Amino acid sequence: MNQEAVKKSNMIYWASGIVSICGIIFEVLFGALGSYILGDGVKQYTLTISLFLTGMGVGASLSEKVTKKLIVTFIWIEFLVAIIGGFSSFLMFGIMAFAPDGTTSLFLYTVTFTIGALTGLELPILIRKANEIGVELNRSTARVLFSDYAGGLVGGLLFVFLLRPQLGMVKSAFFVGFINLMVAVIVLYLFRQEIKNMKVHAISGTVIGLLLVAGLFFGEEMAFSFEQKLYKDPIIYSEQSAYQKIVITKEQGDTRLYLNGSLQFSSTDEYRYHETLVHAPMMAGADVNNVLVLGGGDGLAVRELLEYKGINSIELVDLDPAVTRLARNNYHLVQLNKGALDNDKVSVKNKDAFQFLKNTTTIYDVIIVDLPDPNNESLNKLYTWEFYSLVRNHLSPDGVAMVQATSPVFATHVYWTIDKTIQSAGMHTKNFHLDIPSFGNWGFVMASREPIDLADKELKVDTKYLTKELLRSFTVFGKDEDGEIFNGEGEKISLKPNTLIDPHLIQIYEKAWEHY
């Protein structure tokens, strides 16, 4: 091959690697979008990866029909990937805000399949072009596929560690689309002597480039206005952390925190939730010196714990450093938690709760489990027999744990499955539920190695809402919210513990909340 042919063949290998990087980024981006907007991360990642790969297969099959004008075809494929992929996140938020239910998922899956098909078209065309230049077919196929597979790893790492935390969903899509466009422009220039109507291609690329640049600079602001329509109150803070979307809203004194679209608290009534979560186990326990809080990165549970002067240490374990950092620095959260995370008695660890319990040797007098609901695989493991066994193993002999356990009214089957799972780990349980206006009727499960009796127990601190008489009333459940669970035929369902091997709680949770 002459020098010009070598330059062109090298460009083909580089192009295949770069478009592969872009393809894998779009693939995981669509999974992340589905997880955030539609919920159930495992389901959305499974569907998007499956659709993307199926699309690649369809695209590869269709590539058989492309035998002429290989470079022009490749360039227009990149133009399409750039414009469709670039605007995908932006349009997703717009559809989510304005379109009827169901449209969002249809759009996401259609775009995923389309980008997959276009990606599947690219590689066979590049292989044929390399062969056409003079590279042996075996050699050209091996090199293009190597560039493709290696690019896949690079794309995944870039999305996880750079693009999503630094640019967010919307800017990442525009940026990656612009990279696809740049590949097309460079190939267009390098193969210009083979291409007719250069002006048409150049103008088309320029228009697409201008649209993507405009989206990169202004798209996120517009998408933010779309996202605002998902929330009742004005958004005053929004951040895409490495783990989740964090949003704070405020209206007429009501501050609300949302994680991945799910409400975590409302400042108008959070004290009801946190007083029950904290003071009930503190009331049941004996001498409490050290406390572990799993979750609760907003600092509100720790605020309640600091009312007890006899506590020597409080360890808070929350996975996301962005949440605990916000709890320390955001004015609105600091006003609510009273600067609790900066107290000398408090140590904050940004770790996975399951792994923390596996590795620590500390025994605690009280363990507060204030974790999000089990709506995905990552959270489900924190509602399993294995996890509650770890909780039991780190409780002192007369120690007490308190677990937030979703709503026994809206998700009755879920609540009592959590209770059953805790019991299967060798602990006695006591059940509580109360009305929280922003949430509805909400439930907790208290657990201990010994039977729990609150009859002669007294509250040890002043409270805004809770009394000992009120707490005891929380243990009374109506007939439609007790542990008697029946199927559609009126047959009683036998509850079984949720485990890592059989994570059935996720399906129960989805079914319970699908109409709310």
DOBA-657013 format. One record per residue (C-alpha): residue number from 0; x, y, z. Coordinates in pm, whole numbers. Layout:
BEGIN
   resi        x        y        z
    NUM        X        Y        Z
...
This chain:
BEGIN
   resi        x        y        z
      0        0        0        0
      1      115      355      -70
      2      139      618      201
      3     -203      765      124
      4     -368      422      152
      5     -193      360      483
      6     -319      694      615
      7     -675      613      509
      8     -667      261      654
      9     -531      395      987
     10     -812      650      990
     11    -1064      370      948
     12     -922      187     1251
     13     -927      504     1459
     14    -1281      581     1342
     15    -1402      235     1441
     16    -1255      276     1790
     17    -1401      623     1843
     18    -1749      536     1716
     19    -1741      227     1938
     20    -1662      449     2237
     21    -1955      672     2143
     22    -2182      373     2091
     23    -2117      219     2432
     24    -2161      560     2598
     25    -2500      601     2432
     26    -2592      247     2538
     27    -2519      303     2908
     28    -2658      657     2890
     29    -2993      521     2775
     30    -2984      267     3060
     31    -2914      545     3310
     32    -3193      761     3164
     33    -3437      473     3189
     34    -3332      402     3545
     35    -3376      765     3653
     36    -3698      844     3468
     37    -3875      506     3456
     38    -3729      339     3767
     39    -3604      -18     3827
     40    -3245       16     3709
     41    -3190     -355     3643
     42    -3498     -374     3421
     43    -3408      -61     3226
     44    -3042     -156     3175
     45    -3149     -505     3067
     46    -3400     -370     2815
     47    -3172     -101     2674
     48    -2872     -333     2638
     49    -3091     -600     2477
     50    -3251     -352     2238
     51    -2916     -194     2153
     52    -2756     -530     2073
     53    -3060     -641     1876
     54    -3043     -317     1683
     55    -2674     -382     1611
     56    -2766     -724     1476
     57    -3033     -576     1249
     58    -2793     -305     1134
     59    -2520     -558     1058
     60    -2769     -761      854
     61    -2881     -454      659
     62    -2518     -365      584
     63    -2512     -648      328
     64    -2707     -420       97
     65    -2444     -144      120
     66    -2187     -225     -148
     67    -2127      116     -305
     68    -2048      463     -173
     69    -1919      313      150
     70    -1762      632      285
     71    -2063      850      207
     72    -2288      595      377
     73    -2062      589      684
     74    -2059      968      701
     75    -2438      989      693
     76    -2467      717      953
     77    -2248      930     1179
     78    -2459     1236     1101
     79    -2770     1044     1210
     80    -2605      907     1525
     81    -2488     1258     1611
     82    -2827     1425     1575
     83    -3045     1144     1716
     84    -2811     1047     2000
     85    -2715     1406     2075
     86    -3073     1519     2126
     87    -3189     1194     2293
     88    -3158     1303     2659
     89    -3295     1651     2591
     90    -3602     1516     2412
     91    -3648     1247     2678
     92    -3695     1513     2946
     93    -3929     1709     2720
     94    -4145     1405     2645
     95    -4144     1310     3013
     96    -4281     1655     3102
     97    -4543     1700     2831
     98    -4635     1369     2663
     99    -4893     1112     2782
    100    -4789      821     3005
    101    -4611      548     2816
    102    -4467      780     2553
    103    -4141      824     2741
    104    -4059      453     2750
    105    -4161      411     2384
    106    -3930      697     2286
    107    -3639      562     2491
    108    -3665      211     2350
    109    -3708      337     1992
    110    -3402      561     2016
    111    -3199      281     2177
    112    -3286       38     1897
    113    -3219      302     1629
    114    -2875      400     1761
    115    -2794       29     1799
    116    -2893      -37     1436
    117    -2684      254     1310
    118    -2388      132     1517
    119    -2433     -217     1371
    120    -2423      -69     1020
    121    -2094      112     1081
    122    -1848     -171     1143
    123    -1917     -390      836
    124    -1894      -81      618
    125    -1557       15      769
    126    -1428     -340      725
    127    -1531     -341      359
    128    -1371       -2      304
    129    -1044     -115      462
    130    -1049     -420      237
    131    -1126     -199      -63
    132     -821       16       14
    133     -602     -289       -5
    134     -592     -435      345
    135     -646     -813      353
    136     -995     -905      469
    137     -879    -1111      769
    138     -648     -833      876
    139     -899     -554      826
    140    -1171     -744     1013
    141     -941     -822     1308
    142     -817     -464     1339
    143    -1157     -302     1310
    144    -1307     -544     1564
    145    -1015     -488     1802
    146    -1069     -113     1781
    147    -1441     -168     1839
    148    -1408     -392     2146
    149    -1128     -188     2304
    150    -1333      125     2245
    151    -1623      -31     2434
    152    -1418      -50     2756
    153    -1297      308     2717
    154    -1653      431     2656
    155    -1788      262     2969
    156    -1513      405     3188
    157    -1553      753     3042
    158    -1926      757     3110
    159    -1903      631     3468
    160    -1607      836     3587
    161    -1614     1150     3372
    162    -1918     1227     3160
    163    -2211     1151     3393
    164    -2064     1314     3707
    165    -1913     1612     3522
    166    -2156     1683     3237
    167    -2478     1511     3341
    168    -2723     1330     3116
    169    -2811     1609     2873
    170    -2468     1758     2807
    171    -2312     1411     2782
    172    -2546     1319     2497
    173    -2474     1641     2306
    174    -2100     1604     2364
    175    -2086     1242     2244
    176    -2303     1329     1945
    177    -2053     1604     1858
    178    -1767     1349     1871
    179    -1956     1131     1621
    180    -1994     1436     1401
    181    -1622     1516     1420
    182    -1537     1161     1308
    183    -1767     1207     1009
    184    -1610     1545      922
    185    -1253     1411      942
    186    -1342     1109      726
    187    -1520     1342      485
    188    -1209     1554      450
    189     -966     1264      421
    190    -1170     1089      150
    191    -1282     1412      -21
    192    -1144     1308     -359
    193    -1378     1009     -369
    194    -1691     1203     -275
    195    -1923     1394     -504
    196    -2132     1687     -387
    197    -1887     1775     -109
    198    -2068     2100      -49
    199    -2395     1924       38
    200    -2222     1698      290
    201    -2020     1986      435
    202    -2326     2209      480
    203    -2524     1924      638
    204    -2240     1857      882
    205    -2215     2227      966
    206    -2587     2257     1042
    207    -2579     1947     1263
    208    -2268     2083     1437
    209    -2437     2415     1512
    210    -2740     2238     1655
    211    -2522     2020     1878
    212    -2315     2315     1999
    213    -2634     2505     2078
    214    -2761     2202     2266
    215    -2433     2169     2454
    216    -2454     2527     2579
    217    -2829     2578     2619
    218    -2991     2232     2621
    219    -2940     2159     2988
    220    -3111     2482     3092
    221    -3413     2400     2876
    222    -3418     2039     2999
    223    -3411     2175     3354
    224    -3731     2369     3280
    225    -3885     2044     3152
    226    -3772     1860     3465
    227    -3924     2131     3684
    228    -4268     2019     3567
    229    -4213     1685     3740
    230    -4198     1855     4078
    231    -4472     2035     4264
    232    -4245     2314     4389
    233    -3965     2519     4231
    234    -3628     2344     4209
    235    -3363     2533     4406
    236    -3083     2276     4370
    237    -3013     1999     4120
    238    -2711     1770     4090
    239    -2632     1446     3910
    240    -2396     1263     4143
    241    -2206      946     4060
    242    -2497      748     4210
    243    -2822      941     4167
    244    -3004     1259     4070
    245    -3034     1491     4371
    246    -3302     1761     4367
    247    -3411     2007     4637
    248    -3734     2204     4596
    249    -3879     2482     4809
    250    -4210     2664     4819
    251    -4352     2876     5103
    252    -4118     2729     5362
    253    -4157     2366     5253
    254    -3815     2224     5163
    255    -3818     1882     4993
    256    -3536     1646     4901
    257    -3571     1403     4609
    258    -3332     1125     4510
    259    -3387      986     4160
    260    -3729     1147     4162
    261    -3840      984     4490
    262    -3934     1211     4782
    263    -3705     1167     5084
    264    -3862     1422     5316
    265    -4074     1735     5342
    266    -3964     1988     5602
    267    -4328     2042     5706
    268    -4363     1695     5855
    269    -4025     1518     5851
    270    -4008     1542     6230
    271    -4293     1289     6253
    272    -4089     1039     6054
    273    -3755     1100     6223
    274    -3888     1118     6579
    275    -4048      775     6533
    276    -3744      635     6353
    277    -3503      745     6627
    278    -3683      788     6959
    279    -3872      460     6949
    280    -3555      244     6948
    281    -3382      483     7189
    282    -3682      445     7420
    283    -3671       65     7391
    284    -3295       33     7440
    285    -3109       29     7771
    286    -2787      228     7806
    287    -2700      359     7460
    288    -2340      464     7405
    289    -2280      417     7035
    290    -2523      429     6744
    291    -2498      334     6377
    292    -2710      509     6113
    293    -2728      335     5775
    294    -2849      582     5512
    295    -2989      909     5644
    296    -2724     1117     5467
    297    -2945     1427     5505
    298    -2848     1434     5875
    299    -3204     1452     6010
    300    -3188     1123     6201
    301    -2851     1226     6346
    302    -3009     1555     6457
    303    -3258     1359     6668
    304    -2986     1132     6809
    305    -2784     1431     6928
    306    -3065     1510     7172
    307    -2926     1224     7384
    308    -2628     1356     7576
    309    -2525     1007     7689
    310    -2437      893     7338
    311    -2060      882     7290
    312    -2041      819     6916
    313    -2265      816     6609
    314    -2144      658     6287
    315    -2334      753     5973
    316    -2284      534     5666
    317    -2425      673     5341
    318    -2306      562     4998
    319    -2321      896     4819
    320    -2070     1163     4928
    321    -2270     1421     4733
    322    -2563     1378     4975
    323    -2357     1408     5294
    324    -2163     1700     5146
    325    -2493     1871     5068
    326    -2616     1805     5422
    327    -2309     1986     5554
    328    -2302     2278     5310
    329    -2650     2350     5174
    330    -2813     2628     5373
    331    -3161     2476     5362
    332    -3047     2132     5478
    333    -2818     2273     5747
    334    -3110     2474     5883
    335    -3308     2151     5912
    336    -3040     1920     6048
    337    -2886     2190     6273
    338    -2536     2114     6145
    339    -2560     1761     6285
    340    -2296     1605     6060
    341    -2029     1845     6186
    342    -2082     1748     6550
    343    -1772     1602     6719
    344    -1962     1286     6813
    345    -2049     1212     6449
    346    -1829     1032     6198
    347    -1941     1006     5836
    348    -1839      720     5610
    349    -1934      713     5243
    350    -1957      339     5195
    351    -2202       71     5090
    352    -2401      -30     5401
    353    -2379     -402     5323
    354    -2002     -396     5276
    355    -1957     -175     5582
    356    -2134     -426     5806
    357    -1937     -712     5654
    358    -1606     -546     5733
    359    -1659     -366     6062
    360    -1607     -534     6399
    361    -1789     -269     6605
    362    -2091     -363     6816
    363    -2368     -102     6844
    364    -2638      -38     7102
    365    -2880      102     6841
    366    -2878       65     6463
    367    -3101      297     6257
    368    -3167      164     5904
    369    -3293      466     5709
    370    -3247      346     5350
    371    -3448      414     5032
    372    -3717      164     4934
    373    -3610     -164     4767
    374    -3694      -60     4410
    375    -3380     -196     4241
    376    -3121     -471     4283
    377    -2868     -249     4461
    378    -3119     -148     4725
    379    -3283     -489     4743
    380    -2969     -643     4894
    381    -3022     -410     5190
    382    -3358     -576     5256
    383    -3242     -937     5257
    384    -3190    -1211     5516
    385    -2815    -1172     5461
    386    -2822     -799     5540
    387    -3043     -831     5848
    388    -2819    -1111     5973
    389    -2531     -864     5959
    390    -2742     -608     6148
    391    -2815     -869     6417
    392    -2449     -965     6446
    393    -2351     -602     6515
    394    -2615     -539     6783
    395    -2523     -561     7148
    396    -2714     -834     7341
    397    -2987     -590     7443
    398    -2944     -364     7138
    399    -3230     -245     6916
    400    -3257     -178     6543
    401    -3520       32     6368
    402    -3586      -21     5996
    403    -3790      202     5765
    404    -4010      -45     5580
    405    -4231      148     5331
    406    -4609      175     5364
    407    -4822     -106     5513
    408    -5124       55     5344
    409    -4998      112     4988
    410    -4750     -178     4990
    411    -4886     -419     5249
    412    -4717     -726     5099
    413    -4383     -544     5090
    414    -4403     -427     5451
    415    -4480     -768     5596
    416    -4222     -940     5375
    417    -3959     -708     5525
    418    -4088     -800     5872
    419    -4072    -1171     5784
    420    -3717    -1132     5652
    421    -3599     -961     5969
    422    -3754    -1237     6179
    423    -3583    -1502     5964
    424    -3249    -1345     6062
    425    -3315    -1446     6424
    426    -3465    -1127     6567
    427    -3790    -1046     6739
    428    -3987     -764     6575
    429    -4240     -500     6671
    430    -4437     -316     6403
    431    -4526       51     6382
    432    -4706      277     6136
    433    -4812      639     6139
    434    -4953      907     5912
    435    -4704     1146     5753
    436    -4894     1397     5535
    437    -4629     1415     5259
    438    -4594     1034     5240
    439    -4922      891     5364
    440    -4928      601     5608
    441    -4571      482     5666
    442    -4426      182     5845
    443    -4126       84     6055
    444    -4004     -245     6199
    445    -3822     -253     6532
    446    -3593     -553     6583
    447    -3397     -701     6873
    448    -3248    -1029     6989
    449    -3493    -1026     7280
    450    -3874     -976     7276
    451    -3963     -605     7272
    452    -4188     -461     7543
    453    -4258      -88     7549
    454    -4517     -102     7828
    455    -4302       58     8098
    456    -4075      261     7872
    457    -4061      640     7876
    458    -3943      895     7622
    459    -3607     1030     7733
    460    -3605     1363     7545
    461    -3848     1638     7451
    462    -4026     1588     7118
    463    -4235     1794     6881
    464    -4482     1517     6794
    465    -4418     1183     6959
    466    -4556     1074     7295
    467    -4530      731     7461
    468    -4907      685     7429
    469    -4900      780     7062
    470    -4610      543     6996
    471    -4803      252     7142
    472    -5100      338     6920
    473    -4870      302     6620
    474    -4855      -73     6687
    475    -5225     -120     6604
    476    -5300     -219     6242
    477    -5633     -234     6061
    478    -5763     -548     5893
    479    -5658     -427     5547
    480    -5299     -354     5653
    481    -5206     -636     5887
    482    -4998     -941     5800
    483    -5287    -1135     5643
    484    -5203    -1121     5269
    485    -5442    -1274     5014
    486    -5419    -1329     4639
    487    -5687    -1248     4381
    488    -5869    -1576     4454
    489    -5895    -1500     4824
    490    -5627    -1751     4919
    491    -5383    -1652     5192
    492    -5030    -1592     5071
    493    -4750    -1750     5271
    494    -4478    -1489     5305
    495    -4118    -1594     5256
    496    -3795    -1411     5344
    497    -3626    -1197     5081
    498    -3272    -1320     5007
    499    -2985    -1243     4774
    500    -3052    -1568     4590
    501    -3428    -1509     4570
    502    -3476    -1130     4553
    503    -3853    -1148     4506
    504    -3916     -830     4707
    505    -3840     -617     4399
    506    -4129     -767     4202
    507    -4363     -734     4501
    508    -4260     -370     4540
    509    -4314     -287     4171
    510    -4659     -445     4173
    511    -4759     -265     4493
    512    -4662       84     4374
    513    -4745       64     4002
    514    -5072      259     4046
    515    -4936      527     4281
